[in-house]
Amino acid sequence: MFGLFKKKKRKELSAAEVASGVVTVQLALGGTDLPAISAAVDRIALGYIFGAHDAACQSMGIQSNSSAGFKVLSIGFQLLAGTAGSRILEQCLSMQTNTEFHQGMELGGREVFALLRENKNPTGLAKHLHG
């Protein structure tokens, strides 16, 4: 019974690490960080980051709209932005109906799935940040 909970926690942490890893590399290439993107209210970039985490959840069999999915988002955003992560996640949640946010979400999701299924390097966020 207790092993089941450990396995679930490992799955959540793995999903968060996959997504935040994809994002971290591209933020470095773009010369910025998540708090700066949040302050600039870059909806496409924020959507990309959210979508990357959503896709990582789905690839690990975690329902993104479940408590486990929210935990993945929380962990991932904390890995990317420290204590500001929860505030930035709330910002993202308030943007879910925004068209630009949704476009970024789709791109982030597609690229994480392409990485996991085809070993294709994600570059969309870095390209967006370079304009």
C-alpha positions in Angstrom: 0.0 0.0 0.0 2.7 2.5 0.9 4.7 1.5 -2.1 1.8 2.7 -4.3 2.0 6.2 -2.8 5.8 6.3 -3.3 5.3 5.3 -7.0 2.7 8.0 -7.5 4.9 10.7 -6.0 7.9 9.6 -8.1 5.6 9.8 -11.2 4.6 13.4 -10.3 8.2 14.4 -9.6 9.3 12.8 -12.9 6.7 14.7 -14.9 7.6 18.0 -13.2 11.3 17.4 -13.9 10.8 16.5 -17.5 8.7 19.7 -18.2 10.9 22.0 -16.1 14.0 20.6 -17.8 12.6 21.3 -21.2 11.8 24.8 -20.1 15.0 25.5 -18.2 17.2 24.9 -21.3 15.1 27.1 -23.5 14.9 29.9 -20.9 18.7 29.8 -20.7 19.0 30.0 -24.5 16.5 32.9 -24.5 18.5 34.7 -21.8 15.6 35.0 -19.4 13.8 33.3 -16.5 10.3 32.6 -15.5 9.8 35.5 -13.1 10.9 37.9 -15.9 8.4 36.3 -18.3 5.7 36.6 -15.7 6.5 40.3 -15.1 6.4 41.0 -18.9 3.1 39.0 -19.0 4.3 37.1 -22.1 1.2 35.0 -22.6 2.7 32.8 -25.3 5.7 31.9 -23.1 3.6 31.3 -20.0 1.3 29.1 -22.1 4.2 27.2 -23.4 5.5 26.5 -19.9 2.0 25.4 -18.7 1.5 23.3 -21.8 4.8 21.5 -21.4 3.8 20.5 -17.8 0.4 19.4 -19.0 1.9 17.2 -21.7 4.4 15.7 -19.2 1.4 14.8 -17.0 -0.4 13.2 -19.9 2.7 11.2 -21.0 3.0 9.8 -17.4 -0.7 8.9 -17.2 -1.5 11.7 -14.8 -4.8 13.5 -15.4 -3.8 17.1 -15.7 -7.0 18.4 -14.1 -6.6 16.1 -11.0 -4.9 16.9 -7.7 -1.9 14.9 -9.0 -1.8 17.1 -12.1 -1.9 20.2 -10.0 0.9 18.9 -7.9 3.0 18.4 -11.1 2.4 22.0 -12.1 3.2 23.3 -8.6 6.4 21.3 -8.4 7.5 22.3 -11.9 6.8 26.0 -11.4 8.6 25.9 -8.1 11.6 24.3 -9.8 11.6 27.1 -12.4 10.9 30.1 -10.1 11.4 29.1 -6.5 9.0 30.8 -4.1 7.5 32.9 -7.0 6.4 29.7 -8.7 3.0 29.5 -7.0 2.1 33.1 -7.8 3.1 32.6 -11.5 1.1 29.3 -11.6 -2.0 31.3 -10.4 -1.3 33.9 -13.1 -1.3 31.1 -15.7 -4.5 29.6 -14.4 -6.2 32.9 -14.8 -5.1 33.1 -18.5 -6.6 29.7 -19.6 -9.1 31.3 -21.9 -6.6 33.7 -23.5 -5.9 33.0 -27.2 -2.2 33.7 -27.0 -1.8 31.6 -23.8 -3.7 28.8 -25.5 -1.3 29.0 -28.6 1.7 28.8 -26.3 0.1 25.9 -24.4 -0.4 23.9 -27.6 3.2 24.5 -28.8 4.6 23.5 -25.4 2.5 20.4 -25.3 3.4 19.3 -28.9 7.1 19.8 -28.3 7.1 17.8 -25.0 5.2 15.0 -26.8 7.7 15.1 -29.7 10.6 15.0 -27.3 9.2 12.0 -25.5 8.0 10.1 -28.5 10.5 11.0 -31.2 13.5 12.3 -29.2 13.0 15.6 -31.1 14.6 18.6 -29.4 12.1 21.3 -28.3 13.0 24.8 -29.5 9.7 26.7 -29.7 10.1 28.7 -26.5 13.7 29.8 -27.2 12.6 30.9 -30.8 9.7 32.8 -29.3 11.9 34.5 -26.8 14.4 35.6 -29.5 11.4 37.1 -31.5 
